[in-house]
Amino acid sequence: MNDTVLLNMSLEANAEEIWNVLTNVDTFNNCFEKTSIEVDEFKSGSVVKFITDVNGEKVIDEAAIRSCYTNERLSYGYKKQNATNEIDVSFTLKPSGNFTYLTIEGRNFSDDFDRSNSENNWINMMQGIKKYIQNK
């Protein structure tokens, strides 16, 4: 099994705008319809709760932040509700002129289904960020 997902997208936005979507609770919650986050502060050691409505039922996943470099890189260990496996996830921002490249990398999936499901969720996340920023 290929244990790594690597996704890239260029967005017509500065790194601060994208970072704001990723790390500002209100902005994140406005950007994504079925998922919201709760966290006291985006810093190493903090835990982010991802609350998703799945067919009227709340699913709560958690991510322990490992590193947080403002407007550059965010990484965390992501644990799905009732799972024992922790997925390594990182978001990297690289400005280039009027664009910023957003890279999402994931590793340490429990199986092929977990990998595929995560990849699809991140593709949808990137599309959601792009749509949100374009409509601002």
C-alpha positions in Angstrom: 0.0 0.0 0.0 1.2 3.5 -0.8 1.2 5.0 2.7 1.5 8.7 1.6 -1.0 11.2 0.1 0.4 14.3 -1.4 -2.0 16.9 -2.8 -1.1 20.4 -4.3 -3.2 23.3 -5.4 -2.4 26.8 -6.4 -4.8 29.4 -5.1 -5.2 33.1 -6.1 -4.7 34.3 -2.6 -2.0 35.3 -0.2 -0.8 32.8 2.5 -2.5 34.8 5.2 -6.0 34.3 3.7 -5.5 30.5 3.4 -3.9 30.3 6.8 -6.9 32.1 8.2 -9.3 29.5 6.8 -7.1 26.7 8.3 -6.6 28.2 11.7 -9.4 30.7 12.5 -12.4 28.9 14.1 -15.0 31.3 12.8 -13.6 31.4 9.2 -13.1 27.6 9.1 -16.7 27.1 10.3 -18.0 29.5 7.7 -16.0 27.8 4.9 -17.1 24.3 5.6 -20.8 23.4 5.7 -20.8 20.0 7.5 -17.6 20.3 9.5 -16.7 22.7 12.3 -13.7 23.0 14.6 -13.2 23.8 18.2 -9.8 24.7 19.7 -8.5 27.1 22.4 -5.5 28.2 20.4 -3.5 27.0 17.4 -0.2 26.1 18.9 2.0 23.0 19.5 0.3 20.8 22.0 -3.2 22.0 21.5 -6.0 19.7 20.4 -8.4 20.6 17.6 -11.8 18.9 17.6 -13.3 18.4 14.2 -17.1 18.0 14.5 -18.9 16.6 11.5 -22.6 16.0 10.9 -22.9 12.5 9.4 -26.6 11.7 8.6 -27.7 13.7 11.6 -25.2 12.2 14.0 -22.2 14.1 15.3 -18.8 12.5 14.7 -15.9 14.1 16.6 -12.3 13.5 15.5 -9.3 15.0 17.2 -6.0 16.4 16.0 -3.0 17.0 18.3 -1.0 19.9 16.9 2.7 19.0 16.5 3.9 22.2 14.9 2.4 25.5 13.9 4.4 28.1 11.9 2.1 31.1 11.1 1.3 31.4 7.3 3.8 28.6 6.5 3.1 25.1 8.0 0.6 23.3 10.3 1.1 19.7 11.2 -0.9 17.4 13.5 -1.6 13.8 14.5 -5.3 13.2 13.4 -7.3 10.5 15.2 -10.7 9.6 13.9 -13.5 8.9 16.4 -13.2 5.4 17.9 -9.9 4.8 16.0 -6.6 3.8 17.4 -4.5 4.9 14.5 -3.2 8.4 14.2 -2.7 9.9 10.7 0.2 12.3 10.2 -1.1 15.4 8.4 0.6 18.6 7.3 -0.5 21.7 5.5 2.2 23.8 3.8 1.8 27.2 2.2 4.3 28.6 -0.4 3.6 32.0 -1.8 4.5 32.7 -5.4 3.5 36.1 -6.9 -0.3 36.5 -6.7 -0.7 32.8 -5.9 -0.1 30.5 -2.9 0.6 26.8 -3.2 -1.3 24.8 -0.7 0.2 21.3 -0.1 -1.6 18.7 2.1 0.5 15.6 3.0 -0.8 12.6 4.9 0.9 9.5 6.2 0.4 6.5 8.5 -3.0 5.3 7.3 -4.5 2.2 8.9 -5.4 0.7 5.5 -6.2 1.5 1.9 -9.8 2.6 2.7 -8.5 5.0 5.3 -6.0 6.4 2.8 -8.6 6.8 0.0 -11.2 8.3 2.3 -8.7 10.9 3.7 -7.5 11.8 0.2 -11.1 12.4 -1.0 -11.8 14.5 2.1 -8.7 16.6 1.6 -9.5 17.1 -2.1 -12.9 18.4 -1.1 -11.3 20.6 1.6 -9.0 22.2 -1.0 -12.0 22.8 -3.3 -13.9 24.3 -0.4 -11.1 26.7 0.5 -10.7 27.7 -3.1 -14.5 28.4 -3.5 -14.6 30.3 -0.1 -11.6 32.5 -1.0 -12.9 33.2 -4.5 -16.3 34.3 -3.1 -14.9 36.6 -0.4 
